[in-house]
Every structure is written in C-alpha cells, then in structure tokens.
Amino acid sequence: EVQLVESGGGLVQPGGSLRLSCAASGFTFSTSWMSWVRQAPGKGLEWVANINEDGSEKYYVDSVKGRFTISRDNAKNSLYLQMNSLRAGDTAVYYCARGQQLNYWGQGTLVTVSS
Amino acid sequence: DVVMTQSPLSLPVTLGQPASISCRSSQSLVYSDGNTYLNWFQQRPGQSPRRLIYKVSNRESGVPDRFSGSGSGTDFTLKISRVEAEDVGVYYCMQGRHWPWTFGQGTKVEIK
C-alpha cells in the first residue's frame, strides 16, 4: 500500500524558515517523480514543486522560486521542501504527492506563517 | 500560465441524479507523446485530495464506474452518472502538460 507521511509543519514567523519532510513507502520511491502541493485555509489547490527521480530536474511555481527548494534522499525514501523567507501567503496545508500527475497524496502538514 | 476554468463552482444535486462538471484550459493539453494530461481530483470534507481520473478518461483503480471523464484539446468534462452521498466534496481539474501545473478553482458538489 502506498503511504506518504508529511511532517515538519508548524508556526513560524514571517521571514523564517521551515523544512518539510515526506516519508514514502509501499512503492519504489527512487523511480518516481514527486511533488508538493499546497492548500491555503478554505481555498483551492496550488501545485508548488516537482522533482524527478534522481533529483536532477526541479520545477517550481513562480511564487516560491528562490525561496523554496525541493529535494529528495532516495536512500531514505524521503522527499523534502526547504522553505525560506516565509510569508503570510505561504500559510497552507502542504501535501506531498507521488508522480508528476499526483496519483497518491499524503495527509498533509499545516504551515502557519504569523507573528 | 495555463488557466483552468471550471463550471459550475457550486453544484447541488439530488441523490441518484447525474452531475456534470466542465473544465476548460487556456491552452491545448496535448503533449508530443500523444497523451492529454488532464486529471480530475476529488476532495471529500476533511480529507486529502485523491485522483479519480487521469489522461482525460482513465479511472484510477477503485474509483466507481459512475465517474467518467471525457473531452479533448481544451474542453473537458467529469460526469457522475448517479450521485451518491459519498460523492459530496470539491472536485478539481488539473493540467499536467505545461509548467507550472495548474488547477481549476474547484466545484463543490452537495446534496439538495
């Protein structure tokens, strides 16, 4: 069974940093693209970033370019999202998802940016 | 960026009746491999999204056959043949053809 478990969310002040993790199991992580998607409270879904199987290709939505970095550790079956220079507008539940086309999702982790 | 436009945004439906959601993209979603990268997701209240349909019309394993997807190019439709209580939630289309991937605004399906 595919499982994706996000962690690392919490309350952070504007300008601060946070690192999200996603532990994957139940599939061959090292041969899967992985993605991050976020959902602000009461709002719709926004794709954030993708990374290819070996980490050599990364894509980001414009609003996080230069502030967020997606990465992975295939030996640990883990996906990461390093978030720097956080803004109030980054407040959201962050989901990790398998594949370019998001065929499995985790339960999400809440990031709140507030002073 | 590719704009995905869904309609309606709210869809009250009687149990057992059909429902239809439209999704239009501002650019063609056909890729050079011949596939059209249009997905549909369901988000039930309090749950994570799950993919129902990929490449326009392919149902995920375990998705009831009352759900169907159709369309081509820039115009797509998700249909529920007979709405059940468990279908309540928000439905999103998403294009996975042009970076950045983009979602529609979401259509809230509720029971009348």
HADDOCK unambig.tbl for C-alpha pairs under 7 A between the chains (distance, minus, plus):
assign (segid A and resid 44 and name CA) (segid B and resid 105 and name CA) 6.05 0.50 0.50
assign (segid A and resid 44 and name CA) (segid B and resid 106 and name CA) 6.48 0.50 0.50
assign (segid A and resid 45 and name CA) (segid B and resid 103 and name CA) 6.48 0.50 0.50
assign (segid A and resid 46 and name CA) (segid B and resid 102 and name CA) 6.88 0.50 0.50
assign (segid A and resid 46 and name CA) (segid B and resid 103 and name CA) 6.67 0.50 0.50
assign (segid A and resid 47 and name CA) (segid B and resid 101 and name CA) 6.11 0.50 0.50
assign (segid A and resid 47 and name CA) (segid B and resid 102 and name CA) 6.50 0.50 0.50
assign (segid A and resid 60 and name CA) (segid B and resid 100 and name CA) 6.84 0.50 0.50
assign (segid A and resid 61 and name CA) (segid B and resid 100 and name CA) 5.58 0.50 0.50
assign (segid A and resid 101 and name CA) (segid B and resid 96 and name CA) 6.15 0.50 0.50
assign (segid A and resid 103 and name CA) (segid B and resid 51 and name CA) 5.65 0.50 0.50
assign (segid A and resid 104 and name CA) (segid B and resid 50 and name CA) 6.56 0.50 0.50
assign (segid A and resid 105 and name CA) (segid B and resid 48 and name CA) 6.80 0.50 0.50
assign (segid A and resid 105 and name CA) (segid B and resid 49 and name CA) 6.78 0.50 0.50
assign (segid A and resid 105 and name CA) (segid B and resid 50 and name CA) 6.57 0.50 0.50
assign (segid A and resid 106 and name CA) (segid B and resid 48 and name CA) 6.96 0.50 0.50
assign (segid A and resid 107 and name CA) (segid B and resid 48 and name CA) 5.57 0.50 0.50
